[in-house]
Amino acid sequence: MQQMSDAFASDDLRSVPEANWPPIPHPVPKFPDPDDAVIVAERSARAGQREGYEAAWAVVMQLEKEPREFPVNLKGKLIRIRLSGRRFLWLIHRAYKEDVWRRILQRLG
């Protein structure tokens, strides 16, 4: 999520039509050594990370394809906002900046 949300770090996006926002980058884990240079347990952990990256990508892209409406309390008034994948990434980056990944891990326990 951090890699994807970093693409939407600019506060200037608030004044740009969402259709003109950058595309959602496909996240790819980066490892210092190739898979065949690490022990089996590390390869297994990397496989899990790759699956997590793909799962996050799928969730965001589904939201981008089919935006959903969510109720939001704004200054004491309940409103409904339409949330696309890009808008979701922009909002979580605004809220958590470089700590998006840490906040997600905290929520997952």
Biopython code that builds the backbone (N, CA, C, O; Angstrom):
import numpy as np
from Bio.PDB.StructureBuilder import StructureBuilder

atoms = [
    (1, "MET", "N", (0.826, -1.201, 0.000)),
    (1, "MET", "CA", (0.000, 0.000, 0.000)),
    (1, "MET", "C", (0.866, 1.258, 0.000)),
    (1, "MET", "O", (0.518, 2.270, -0.609)),
    (2, "GLN", "N", (2.012, 1.171, 0.702)),
    (2, "GLN", "CA", (2.880, 2.346, 0.774)),
    (2, "GLN", "C", (3.357, 2.752, -0.615)),
    (2, "GLN", "O", (3.292, 3.927, -0.974)),
    (3, "GLN", "N", (3.840, 1.784, -1.400)),
    (3, "GLN", "CA", (4.320, 2.108, -2.745)),
    (3, "GLN", "C", (3.221, 2.733, -3.588)),
    (3, "GLN", "O", (3.455, 3.706, -4.305)),
    (4, "MET", "N", (2.033, 2.176, -3.500)),
    (4, "MET", "CA", (0.932, 2.714, -4.305)),
    (4, "MET", "C", (0.534, 4.099, -3.816)),
    (4, "MET", "O", (0.321, 5.002, -4.626)),
    (5, "SER", "N", (0.430, 4.278, -2.500)),
    (5, "SER", "CA", (-0.023, 5.575, -1.976)),
    (5, "SER", "C", (1.004, 6.677, -2.209)),
    (5, "SER", "O", (0.634, 7.844, -2.336)),
    (6, "ASP", "N", (2.296, 6.324, -2.266)),
    (6, "ASP", "CA", (3.326, 7.337, -2.507)),
    (6, "ASP", "C", (3.140, 8.051, -3.845)),
    (6, "ASP", "O", (3.563, 9.196, -4.003)),
    (7, "ALA", "N", (2.513, 7.384, -4.795)),
    (7, "ALA", "CA", (2.263, 8.004, -6.097)),
    (7, "ALA", "C", (1.234, 9.138, -5.997)),
    (7, "ALA", "O", (1.093, 9.943, -6.917)),
    (8, "PHE", "N", (0.523, 9.188, -4.874)),
    (8, "PHE", "CA", (-0.526, 10.195, -4.680)),
    (8, "PHE", "C", (-0.209, 11.119, -3.510)),
    (8, "PHE", "O", (-1.108, 11.584, -2.809)),
    (9, "ALA", "N", (1.065, 11.376, -3.311)),
    (9, "ALA", "CA", (1.530, 12.181, -2.177)),
    (9, "ALA", "C", (1.273, 13.677, -2.350)),
    (9, "ALA", "O", (1.251, 14.413, -1.364)),
    (10, "SER", "N", (1.081, 14.126, -3.560)),
    (10, "SER", "CA", (0.941, 15.562, -3.809)),
    (10, "SER", "C", (-0.404, 16.110, -3.330)),
    (10, "SER", "O", (-1.463, 15.608, -3.706)),
    (11, "ASP", "N", (-0.340, 17.143, -2.498)),
    (11, "ASP", "CA", (-1.571, 17.823, -2.081)),
    (11, "ASP", "C", (-2.209, 18.571, -3.246)),
    (11, "ASP", "O", (-3.389, 18.918, -3.188)),
    (12, "ASP", "N", (-1.442, 18.821, -4.296)),
    (12, "ASP", "CA", (-1.969, 19.517, -5.473)),
    (12, "ASP", "C", (-3.046, 18.704, -6.186)),
    (12, "ASP", "O", (-3.836, 19.259, -6.950)),
    (13, "LEU", "N", (-3.083, 17.410, -5.943)),
    (13, "LEU", "CA", (-4.098, 16.575, -6.593)),
    (13, "LEU", "C", (-5.503, 17.003, -6.205)),
    (13, "LEU", "O", (-6.460, 16.750, -6.937)),
    (14, "ARG", "N", (-5.626, 17.639, -5.075)),
    (14, "ARG", "CA", (-6.947, 18.088, -4.609)),
    (14, "ARG", "C", (-7.613, 19.020, -5.629)),
    (14, "ARG", "O", (-8.840, 19.061, -5.719)),
    (15, "SER", "N", (-6.810, 19.768, -6.397)),
    (15, "SER", "CA", (-7.378, 20.719, -7.366)),
    (15, "SER", "C", (-7.323, 20.209, -8.803)),
    (15, "SER", "O", (-7.590, 20.959, -9.742)),
    (16, "VAL", "N", (-6.977, 18.940, -8.972)),
    (16, "VAL", "CA", (-6.891, 18.337, -10.305)),
    (16, "VAL", "C", (-8.027, 17.321, -10.444)),
    (16, "VAL", "O", (-8.277, 16.548, -9.519)),
    (17, "PRO", "N", (-8.719, 17.315, -11.592)),
    (17, "PRO", "CA", (-9.756, 16.286, -11.755)),
    (17, "PRO", "C", (-9.146, 14.888, -11.604)),
    (17, "PRO", "O", (-8.049, 14.620, -12.094)),
    (18, "GLU", "N", (-9.862, 14.024, -10.932)),
    (18, "GLU", "CA", (-9.327, 12.687, -10.660)),
    (18, "GLU", "C", (-8.947, 11.945, -11.942)),
    (18, "GLU", "O", (-8.025, 11.130, -11.927)),
    (19, "ALA", "N", (-9.631, 12.208, -13.028)),
    (19, "ALA", "CA", (-9.306, 11.560, -14.306)),
    (19, "ALA", "C", (-7.882, 11.895, -14.763)),
    (19, "ALA", "O", (-7.295, 11.160, -15.557)),
    (20, "ASN", "N", (-7.329, 13.006, -14.262)),
    (20, "ASN", "CA", (-5.978, 13.422, -14.638)),
    (20, "ASN", "C", (-4.919, 13.032, -13.607)),
    (20, "ASN", "O", (-3.757, 13.411, -13.747)),
    (21, "TRP", "N", (-5.295, 12.297, -12.598)),
    (21, "TRP", "CA", (-4.333, 11.846, -11.589)),
    (21, "TRP", "C", (-3.432, 10.780, -12.201)),
    (21, "TRP", "O", (-3.787, 10.172, -13.211)),
    (22, "PRO", "N", (-2.275, 10.550, -11.597)),
    (22, "PRO", "CA", (-1.382, 9.518, -12.139)),
    (22, "PRO", "C", (-2.006, 8.131, -12.027)),
    (22, "PRO", "O", (-2.894, 7.905, -11.205)),
    (23, "PRO", "N", (-1.534, 7.202, -12.861)),
    (23, "PRO", "CA", (-2.042, 5.835, -12.734)),
    (23, "PRO", "C", (-1.552, 5.204, -11.440)),
    (23, "PRO", "O", (-0.574, 5.653, -10.843)),
    (24, "ILE", "N", (-2.243, 4.165, -11.022)),
    (24, "ILE", "CA", (-1.853, 3.446, -9.808)),
    (24, "ILE", "C", (-0.671, 2.540, -10.167)),
    (24, "ILE", "O", (-0.791, 1.680, -11.040)),
    (25, "PRO", "N", (0.465, 2.731, -9.499)),
    (25, "PRO", "CA", (1.606, 1.872, -9.808)),
    (25, "PRO", "C", (1.405, 0.457, -9.271)),
    (25, "PRO", "O", (0.829, 0.259, -8.202)),
    (26, "HIS", "N", (1.882, -0.502, -10.022)),
    (26, "HIS", "CA", (1.805, -1.898, -9.578)),
    (26, "HIS", "C", (2.958, -2.132, -8.607)),
    (26, "HIS", "O", (4.118, -2.023, -9.005)),
    (27, "PRO", "N", (2.668, -2.456, -7.329)),
    (27, "PRO", "CA", (3.748, -2.615, -6.350)),
    (27, "PRO", "C", (4.537, -3.902, -6.591)),
    (27, "PRO", "O", (3.976, -4.944, -6.928)),
    (28, "VAL", "N", (5.841, -3.796, -6.411)),
    (28, "VAL", "CA", (6.730, -4.941, -6.576)),
    (28, "VAL", "C", (7.716, -4.940, -5.414)),
    (28, "VAL", "O", (8.411, -3.948, -5.194)),
    (29, "PRO", "N", (7.784, -6.048, -4.665)),
    (29, "PRO", "CA", (8.750, -6.086, -3.564)),
    (29, "PRO", "C", (10.175, -6.090, -4.116)),
    (29, "PRO", "O", (10.447, -6.668, -5.169)),
    (30, "LYS", "N", (11.063, -5.445, -3.396)),
    (30, "LYS", "CA", (12.467, -5.387, -3.800)),
    (30, "LYS", "C", (13.296, -6.093, -2.734)),
    (30, "LYS", "O", (13.221, -5.767, -1.549)),
    (31, "PHE", "N", (14.082, -7.061, -3.177)),
    (31, "PHE", "CA", (14.923, -7.830, -2.273)),
    (31, "PHE", "C", (16.383, -7.619, -2.662)),
    (31, "PHE", "O", (16.692, -7.506, -3.849)),
    (32, "PRO", "N", (17.286, -7.563, -1.684)),
    (32, "PRO", "CA", (18.689, -7.285, -1.992)),
    (32, "PRO", "C", (19.393, -8.424, -2.740)),
    (32, "PRO", "O", (20.331, -8.182, -3.500)),
    (33, "ASP", "N", (18.945, -9.655, -2.526)),
    (33, "ASP", "CA", (19.582, -10.811, -3.154)),
    (33, "ASP", "C", (18.555, -11.588, -3.962)),
    (33, "ASP", "O", (17.368, -11.554, -3.638)),
    (34, "PRO", "N", (18.988, -12.295, -5.018)),
    (34, "PRO", "CA", (18.043, -13.134, -5.765)),
    (34, "PRO", "C", (17.537, -14.287, -4.898)),
    (34, "PRO", "O", (18.180, -14.673, -3.922)),
    (35, "ASP", "N", (16.396, -14.820, -5.262)),
    (35, "ASP", "CA", (15.784, -15.898, -4.482)),
    (35, "ASP", "C", (16.701, -17.109, -4.328)),
    (35, "ASP", "O", (16.716, -17.736, -3.269)),
    (36, "ASP", "N", (17.460, -17.446, -5.363)),
    (36, "ASP", "CA", (18.301, -18.639, -5.264)),
    (36, "ASP", "C", (19.528, -18.431, -4.374)),
    (36, "ASP", "O", (20.298, -19.365, -4.151)),
    (37, "ALA", "N", (19.713, -17.204, -3.864)),
    (37, "ALA", "CA", (20.855, -16.915, -2.985)),
    (37, "ALA", "C", (20.479, -16.922, -1.508)),
    (37, "ALA", "O", (21.322, -16.653, -0.652)),
    (38, "VAL", "N", (19.213, -17.230, -1.203)),
    (38, "VAL", "CA", (18.768, -17.210, 0.196)),
    (38, "VAL", "C", (18.244, -18.586, 0.598)),
    (38, "VAL", "O", (17.973, -19.434, -0.253)),
    (39, "ILE", "N", (18.107, -18.795, 1.910)),
    (39, "ILE", "CA", (17.642, -20.087, 2.404)),
    (39, "ILE", "C", (16.149, -20.269, 2.089)),
    (39, "ILE", "O", (15.437, -19.315, 1.774)),
    (40, "VAL", "N", (15.714, -21.506, 2.184)),
    (40, "VAL", "CA", (14.340, -21.865, 1.840)),
    (40, "VAL", "C", (13.319, -21.063, 2.647)),
    (40, "VAL", "O", (12.302, -20.632, 2.104)),
    (41, "ALA", "N", (13.579, -20.864, 3.923)),
    (41, "ALA", "CA", (12.644, -20.109, 4.765)),
    (41, "ALA", "C", (12.486, -18.676, 4.247)),
    (41, "ALA", "O", (11.380, -18.134, 4.237)),
    (42, "GLU", "N", (13.582, -18.072, 3.821)),
    (42, "GLU", "CA", (13.520, -16.703, 3.279)),
    (42, "GLU", "C", (12.752, -16.692, 1.962)),
    (42, "GLU", "O", (11.979, -15.770, 1.701)),
    (43, "ARG", "N", (12.959, -17.703, 1.139)),
    (43, "ARG", "CA", (12.209, -17.786, -0.131)),
    (43, "ARG", "C", (10.713, -17.890, 0.145)),
    (43, "ARG", "O", (9.900, -17.290, -0.557)),
    (44, "SER", "N", (10.362, -18.650, 1.165)),
    (44, "SER", "CA", (8.959, -18.795, 1.530)),
    (44, "SER", "C", (8.387, -17.462, 2.014)),
    (44, "SER", "O", (7.267, -17.094, 1.659)),
    (45, "ALA", "N", (9.162, -16.743, 2.824)),
    (45, "ALA", "CA", (8.717, -15.423, 3.307)),
    (45, "ALA", "C", (8.529, -14.473, 2.133)),
    (45, "ALA", "O", (7.570, -13.703, 2.100)),
    (46, "ARG", "N", (9.438, -14.527, 1.176)),
    (46, "ARG", "CA", (9.328, -13.658, -0.007)),
    (46, "ARG", "C", (8.084, -13.998, -0.817)),
    (46, "ARG", "O", (7.412, -13.105, -1.333)),
    (47, "ALA", "N", (7.778, -15.278, -0.926)),
    (47, "ALA", "CA", (6.565, -15.680, -1.645)),
    (47, "ALA", "C", (5.335, -15.078, -0.962)),
    (47, "ALA", "O", (4.414, -14.609, -1.631)),
    (48, "GLY", "N", (5.327, -15.095, 0.366)),
    (48, "GLY", "CA", (4.226, -14.490, 1.110)),
    (48, "GLY", "C", (4.131, -12.992, 0.883)),
    (48, "GLY", "O", (3.032, -12.451, 0.756)),
    (49, "GLN", "N", (5.277, -12.311, 0.830)),
    (49, "GLN", "CA", (5.273, -10.871, 0.557)),
    (49, "GLN", "C", (4.732, -10.599, -0.844)),
    (49, "GLN", "O", (3.934, -9.682, -1.035)),
    (50, "ARG", "N", (5.159, -11.382, -1.808)),
    (50, "ARG", "CA", (4.664, -11.192, -3.180)),
    (50, "ARG", "C", (3.150, -11.381, -3.243)),
    (50, "ARG", "O", (2.449, -10.627, -3.918)),
    (51, "GLU", "N", (2.652, -12.399, -2.532)),
    (51, "GLU", "CA", (1.201, -12.622, -2.492)),
    (51, "GLU", "C", (0.487, -11.437, -1.853)),
    (51, "GLU", "O", (-0.577, -11.028, -2.317)),
    (52, "GLY", "N", (1.069, -10.883, -0.788)),
    (52, "GLY", "CA", (0.476, -9.714, -0.132)),
    (52, "GLY", "C", (0.432, -8.504, -1.043)),
    (52, "GLY", "O", (-0.565, -7.783, -1.080)),
    (53, "TYR", "N", (1.510, -8.279, -1.776)),
    (53, "TYR", "CA", (1.552, -7.160, -2.721)),
    (53, "TYR", "C", (0.458, -7.328, -3.779)),
    (53, "TYR", "O", (-0.244, -6.376, -4.118)),
    (54, "GLU", "N", (0.323, -8.564, -4.297)),
    (54, "GLU", "CA", (-0.682, -8.809, -5.328)),
    (54, "GLU", "C", (-2.095, -8.663, -4.770)),
    (54, "GLU", "O", (-2.986, -8.159, -5.455)),
    (55, "ALA", "N", (-2.301, -9.101, -3.531)),
    (55, "ALA", "CA", (-3.624, -8.962, -2.914)),
    (55, "ALA", "C", (-3.985, -7.490, -2.725)),
    (55, "ALA", "O", (-5.117, -7.089, -2.997)),
    (56, "ALA", "N", (-3.036, -6.689, -2.265)),
    (56, "ALA", "CA", (-3.280, -5.249, -2.091)),
    (56, "ALA", "C", (-3.581, -4.603, -3.439)),
    (56, "ALA", "O", (-4.500, -3.793, -3.559)),
    (57, "TRP", "N", (-2.801, -4.969, -4.446)),
    (57, "TRP", "CA", (-3.006, -4.442, -5.805)),
    (57, "TRP", "C", (-4.420, -4.780, -6.292)),
    (57, "TRP", "O", (-5.108, -3.925, -6.850)),
    (58, "ALA", "N", (-4.851, -6.032, -6.079)),
    (58, "ALA", "CA", (-6.171, -6.464, -6.537)),
    (58, "ALA", "C", (-7.290, -5.681, -5.849)),
    (58, "ALA", "O", (-8.259, -5.284, -6.496)),
    (59, "VAL", "N", (-7.161, -5.462, -4.556)),
    (59, "VAL", "CA", (-8.189, -4.713, -3.816)),
    (59, "VAL", "C", (-8.304, -3.281, -4.343)),
    (59, "VAL", "O", (-9.404, -2.786, -4.586)),
    (60, "VAL", "N", (-7.163, -2.631, -4.514)),
    (60, "VAL", "CA", (-7.175, -1.239, -4.972)),
    (60, "VAL", "C", (-7.692, -1.150, -6.409)),
    (60, "VAL", "O", (-8.459, -0.244, -6.737)),
    (61, "MET", "N", (-7.279, -2.077, -7.260)),
    (61, "MET", "CA", (-7.734, -2.038, -8.652)),
    (61, "MET", "C", (-9.224, -2.347, -8.765)),
    (61, "MET", "O", (-9.902, -1.804, -9.637)),
    (62, "GLN", "N", (-9.740, -3.215, -7.891)),
    (62, "GLN", "CA", (-11.183, -3.476, -7.895)),
    (62, "GLN", "C", (-11.939, -2.218, -7.484)),
    (62, "GLN", "O", (-12.975, -1.897, -8.067)),
    (63, "LEU", "N", (-11.432, -1.513, -6.496)),
    (63, "LEU", "CA", (-12.036, -0.258, -6.062)),
    (63, "LEU", "C", (-11.943, 0.797, -7.173)),
    (63, "LEU", "O", (-12.849, 1.614, -7.338)),
    (64, "GLU", "N", (-10.853, 0.770, -7.921)),
    (64, "GLU", "CA", (-10.690, 1.712, -9.039)),
    (64, "GLU", "C", (-11.693, 1.398, -10.145)),
    (64, "GLU", "O", (-12.265, 2.303, -10.754)),
    (65, "LYS", "N", (-11.898, 0.112, -10.396)),
    (65, "LYS", "CA", (-12.819, -0.300, -11.452)),
    (65, "LYS", "C", (-14.271, -0.046, -11.044)),
    (65, "LYS", "O", (-15.094, 0.376, -11.857)),
    (66, "GLU", "N", (-14.568, -0.310, -9.770)),
    (66, "GLU", "CA", (-15.930, -0.155, -9.263)),
    (66, "GLU", "C", (-15.909, 0.666, -7.976)),
    (66, "GLU", "O", (-15.955, 0.103, -6.882)),
    (67, "PRO", "N", (-15.840, 2.007, -8.100)),
    (67, "PRO", "CA", (-15.826, 2.849, -6.886)),
    (67, "PRO", "C", (-17.042, 2.564, -6.015)),
    (67, "PRO", "O", (-18.122, 2.242, -6.509)),
    (68, "ARG", "N", (-16.839, 2.692, -4.706)),
    (68, "ARG", "CA", (-17.908, 2.431, -3.745)),
    (68, "ARG", "C", (-18.227, 3.702, -2.978)),
    (68, "ARG", "O", (-17.375, 4.572, -2.797)),
    (69, "GLU", "N", (-19.467, 3.791, -2.534)),
    (69, "GLU", "CA", (-19.870, 4.915, -1.700)),
    (69, "GLU", "C", (-19.745, 4.518, -0.234)),
    (69, "GLU", "O", (-20.111, 3.413, 0.168)),
    (70, "PHE", "N", (-19.215, 5.457, 0.553)),
    (70, "PHE", "CA", (-19.034, 5.238, 1.987)),
    (70, "PHE", "C", (-19.622, 6.411, 2.752)),
    (70, "PHE", "O", (-19.502, 7.555, 2.313)),
    (71, "PRO", "N", (-20.266, 6.144, 3.905)),
    (71, "PRO", "CA", (-20.737, 7.249, 4.741)),
    (71, "PRO", "C", (-19.556, 7.853, 5.505)),
    (71, "PRO", "O", (-18.709, 7.131, 6.032)),
    (72, "VAL", "N", (-19.515, 9.180, 5.556)),
    (72, "VAL", "CA", (-18.441, 9.899, 6.243)),
    (72, "VAL", "C", (-19.061, 11.012, 7.073)),
    (72, "VAL", "O", (-19.965, 11.711, 6.615)),
    (73, "ASN", "N", (-18.576, 11.170, 8.285)),
    (73, "ASN", "CA", (-19.039, 12.250, 9.143)),
    (73, "ASN", "C", (-18.139, 13.455, 8.899)),
    (73, "ASN", "O", (-16.958, 13.427, 9.246)),
    (74, "LEU", "N", (-18.685, 14.511, 8.307)),
    (74, "LEU", "CA", (-17.930, 15.724, 7.997)),
    (74, "LEU", "C", (-18.525, 16.897, 8.756)),
    (74, "LEU", "O", (-19.617, 17.373, 8.448)),
    (75, "LYS", "N", (-17.782, 17.350, 9.752)),
    (75, "LYS", "CA", (-18.221, 18.476, 10.587)),
    (75, "LYS", "C", (-19.611, 18.226, 11.176)),
    (75, "LYS", "O", (-20.467, 19.110, 11.190)),
    (76, "GLY", "N", (-19.811, 16.998, 11.661)),
    (76, "GLY", "CA", (-21.066, 16.660, 12.310)),
    (76, "GLY", "C", (-22.197, 16.285, 11.373)),
    (76, "GLY", "O", (-23.298, 15.964, 11.821)),
    (77, "LYS", "N", (-21.934, 16.325, 10.081)),
    (77, "LYS", "CA", (-22.967, 15.991, 9.114)),
    (77, "LYS", "C", (-22.558, 14.719, 8.369)),
    (77, "LYS", "O", (-21.434, 14.606, 7.880)),
    (78, "LEU", "N", (-23.489, 13.766, 8.291)),
    (78, "LEU", "CA", (-23.218, 12.513, 7.605)),
    (78, "LEU", "C", (-23.415, 12.708, 6.106)),
    (78, "LEU", "O", (-24.502, 13.062, 5.648)),
    (79, "ILE", "N", (-22.342, 12.469, 5.351)),
    (79, "ILE", "CA", (-22.419, 12.566, 3.893)),
    (79, "ILE", "C", (-21.913, 11.246, 3.313)),
    (79, "ILE", "O", (-21.302, 10.442, 4.018)),
    (80, "ARG", "N", (-22.170, 11.032, 2.037)),
    (80, "ARG", "CA", (-21.673, 9.849, 1.350)),
    (80, "ARG", "C", (-20.635, 10.299, 0.322)),
    (80, "ARG", "O", (-20.869, 11.232, -0.446)),
    (81, "ILE", "N", (-19.491, 9.623, 0.322)),
    (81, "ILE", "CA", (-18.471, 9.952, -0.666)),
    (81, "ILE", "C", (-18.225, 8.733, -1.551)),
    (81, "ILE", "O", (-18.339, 7.589, -1.112)),
    (82, "ARG", "N", (-17.893, 9.006, -2.777)),
    (82, "ARG", "CA", (-17.568, 7.951, -3.736)),
    (82, "ARG", "C", (-16.059, 7.752, -3.702)),
    (82, "ARG", "O", (-15.295, 8.692, -3.922)),
    (83, "LEU", "N", (-15.641, 6.535, -3.429)),
    (83, "LEU", "CA", (-14.226, 6.252, -3.227)),
    (83, "LEU", "C", (-13.714, 5.305, -4.306)),
    (83, "LEU", "O", (-14.123, 4.148, -4.402)),
    (84, "SER", "N", (-12.794, 5.848, -5.119)),
    (84, "SER", "CA", (-12.114, 5.033, -6.126)),
    (84, "SER", "C", (-10.795, 4.548, -5.526)),
    (84, "SER", "O", (-10.430, 4.958, -4.424)),
    (85, "GLY", "N", (-10.096, 3.700, -6.223)),
    (85, "GLY", "CA", (-8.794, 3.234, -5.759)),
    (85, "GLY", "C", (-7.802, 4.367, -5.602)),
    (85, "GLY", "O", (-7.080, 4.433, -4.607)),
    (86, "ARG", "N", (-7.760, 5.269, -6.589)),
    (86, "ARG", "CA", (-6.821, 6.394, -6.511)),
    (86, "ARG", "C", (-7.177, 7.336, -5.357)),
    (86, "ARG", "O", (-6.293, 7.794, -4.632)),
    (87, "ARG", "N", (-8.446, 7.620, -5.191)),
    (87, "ARG", "CA", (-8.842, 8.519, -4.093)),
    (87, "ARG", "C", (-8.540, 7.869, -2.740)),
    (87, "ARG", "O", (-8.107, 8.553, -1.812)),
    (88, "PHE", "N", (-8.762, 6.567, -2.617)),
    (88, "PHE", "CA", (-8.426, 5.852, -1.387)),
    (88, "PHE", "C", (-6.931, 5.992, -1.087)),
    (88, "PHE", "O", (-6.550, 6.311, 0.039)),
    (89, "LEU", "N", (-6.092, 5.757, -2.086)),
    (89, "LEU", "CA", (-4.641, 5.870, -1.884)),
    (89, "LEU", "C", (-4.248, 7.295, -1.510)),
    (89, "LEU", "O", (-3.389, 7.495, -0.652)),
    (90, "TRP", "N", (-4.871, 8.285, -2.147)),
    (90, "TRP", "CA", (-4.576, 9.691, -1.839)),
    (90, "TRP", "C", (-4.950, 10.004, -0.395)),
    (90, "TRP", "O", (-4.197, 10.663, 0.322)),
    (91, "LEU", "N", (-6.128, 9.522, 0.027)),
    (91, "LEU", "CA", (-6.590, 9.806, 1.387)),
    (91, "LEU", "C", (-5.715, 9.131, 2.440)),
    (91, "LEU", "O", (-5.387, 9.747, 3.454)),
    (92, "ILE", "N", (-5.330, 7.859, 2.212)),
    (92, "ILE", "CA", (-4.500, 7.218, 3.232)),
    (92, "ILE", "C", (-3.102, 7.824, 3.260)),
    (92, "ILE", "O", (-2.465, 7.849, 4.313)),
    (93, "HIS", "N", (-2.618, 8.310, 2.125)),
    (93, "HIS", "CA", (-1.303, 8.961, 2.155)),
    (93, "HIS", "C", (-1.389, 10.296, 2.887)),
    (93, "HIS", "O", (-0.484, 10.649, 3.642)),
    (94, "ARG", "N", (-2.472, 11.038, 2.669)),
    (94, "ARG", "CA", (-2.657, 12.307, 3.395)),
    (94, "ARG", "C", (-2.729, 12.072, 4.896)),
    (94, "ARG", "O", (-2.199, 12.858, 5.682)),
    (95, "ALA", "N", (-3.385, 10.991, 5.290)),
    (95, "ALA", "CA", (-3.564, 10.709, 6.714)),
    (95, "ALA", "C", (-2.292, 10.195, 7.368)),
    (95, "ALA", "O", (-1.986, 10.576, 8.498)),
    (96, "TYR", "N", (-1.542, 9.334, 6.677)),
    (96, "TYR", "CA", (-0.435, 8.634, 7.331)),
    (96, "TYR", "C", (0.944, 8.885, 6.714)),
    (96, "TYR", "O", (1.951, 8.418, 7.247)),
    (97, "LYS", "N", (0.999, 9.609, 5.612)),
    (97, "LYS", "CA", (2.280, 9.951, 4.945)),
    (97, "LYS", "C", (3.136, 8.705, 4.717)),
    (97, "LYS", "O", (2.712, 7.763, 4.046)),
    (98, "GLU", "N", (4.344, 8.710, 5.281)),
    (98, "GLU", "CA", (5.286, 7.600, 5.072)),
    (98, "GLU", "C", (5.010, 6.426, 6.016)),
    (98, "GLU", "O", (5.748, 5.440, 6.004)),
    (99, "ASP", "N", (3.973, 6.520, 6.819)),
    (99, "ASP", "CA", (3.648, 5.461, 7.775)),
    (99, "ASP", "C", (2.450, 4.619, 7.353)),
    (99, "ASP", "O", (1.889, 3.903, 8.182)),
    (100, "VAL", "N", (2.050, 4.684, 6.102)),
    (100, "VAL", "CA", (0.901, 3.888, 5.646)),
    (100, "VAL", "C", (1.132, 2.422, 5.958)),
    (100, "VAL", "O", (0.260, 1.763, 6.524)),
    (101, "TRP", "N", (2.282, 1.912, 5.600)),
    (101, "TRP", "CA", (2.575, 0.484, 5.816)),
    (101, "TRP", "C", (2.533, 0.123, 7.294)),
    (101, "TRP", "O", (2.024, -0.937, 7.661)),
    (102, "ARG", "N", (3.067, 1.000, 8.145)),
    (102, "ARG", "CA", (3.097, 0.725, 9.583)),
    (102, "ARG", "C", (1.687, 0.727, 10.161)),
    (102, "ARG", "O", (1.358, -0.116, 10.995)),
    (103, "ARG", "N", (0.857, 1.661, 9.728)),
    (103, "ARG", "CA", (-0.525, 1.749, 10.225)),
    (103, "ARG", "C", (-1.332, 0.523, 9.822)),
    (103, "ARG", "O", (-2.152, 0.028, 10.596)),
    (104, "ILE", "N", (-1.094, 0.033, 8.600)),
    (104, "ILE", "CA", (-1.790, -1.160, 8.158)),
    (104, "ILE", "C", (-1.362, -2.359, 8.999)),
    (104, "ILE", "O", (-2.201, -3.156, 9.418)),
    (105, "LEU", "N", (-0.070, -2.488, 9.244)),
    (105, "LEU", "CA", (0.408, -3.588, 10.076)),
    (105, "LEU", "C", (-0.171, -3.512, 11.482)),
    (105, "LEU", "O", (-0.516, -4.541, 12.063)),
    (106, "GLN", "N", (-0.282, -2.303, 12.039)),
    (106, "GLN", "CA", (-0.874, -2.138, 13.362)),
    (106, "GLN", "C", (-2.330, -2.607, 13.369)),
    (106, "GLN", "O", (-2.768, -3.276, 14.305)),
    (107, "ARG", "N", (-3.071, -2.255, 12.327)),
    (107, "ARG", "CA", (-4.481, -2.634, 12.258)),
    (107, "ARG", "C", (-4.663, -4.130, 12.096)),
    (107, "ARG", "O", (-5.646, -4.703, 12.566)),
    (108, "LEU", "N", (-3.701, -4.761, 11.422)),
    (108, "LEU", "CA", (-3.775, -6.209, 11.224)),
    (108, "LEU", "C", (-3.385, -6.976, 12.479)),
    (108, "LEU", "O", (-3.669, -8.167, 12.609)),
    (109, "GLY", "N", (-2.728, -6.274, 13.403)),
    (109, "GLY", "CA", (-2.368, -6.897, 14.665)),
    (109, "GLY", "C", (-1.018, -7.508, 14.575)),
    (109, "GLY", "O", (-0.536, -8.086, 15.549)),
]
sb = StructureBuilder()
sb.init_structure("model")
sb.init_model(0)
sb.init_chain("A")
sb.init_seg("    ")
for serial, (resi, resn, name, xyz) in enumerate(atoms, 1):
    if name == "N":
        sb.init_residue(resn, " ", resi, " ")
    sb.init_atom(name, np.array(xyz, "f"), 0.0, 1.0, " ", f" {name:<3s}", serial, name[0])
structure = sb.get_structure()
